[in-house]
Structures are given as structure tokens and as C-alpha cells.
């Protein structure tokens, strides 16, 4: 079921992961801190696909 329906739902919701530039932003201190903590374990960090519109043109001044 997951193989059939998850891709359909993901496509409909337009799932995407956090962009690199936001992860590297000086305004976001929690994500790099979390990645440092995870790096001290035997776990591998991953970005969760979310239904968030990461097109933030207004913030960079490209939207009127």
C-alpha cells in the first residue's frame, strides 16, 4: 500500500525537504545544533519531506 499510495499523496501535496540555504541560515540555530548532536551518535540525520511551500520569493525581494 505504501508503495502505491505514498508517492501519489507526496506528489499531490508537493512534498519537499528544507532547502540548504535555510539550513545554513544564521537565523536558524536549532537545526545545526541538532545535526551536531546527531553526529555524536551512531544515527544518521535526514530531512523529512513536508508539504511546505519553500518558495519564499517575498523574503528575498523578488515578489512585488
Secondary structure as GFF3:
##gff-version 3
##sequence-region A 1 64
A	DSSP	pi_helix	2	6	.	.	.	ID=ss1
A	DSSP	alpha_helix	7	13	.	.	.	ID=ss2
A	DSSP	alpha_helix	20	23	.	.	.	ID=ss3
A	DSSP	alpha_helix	30	39	.	.	.	ID=ss4
A	DSSP	alpha_helix	57	60	.	.	.	ID=ss5
###
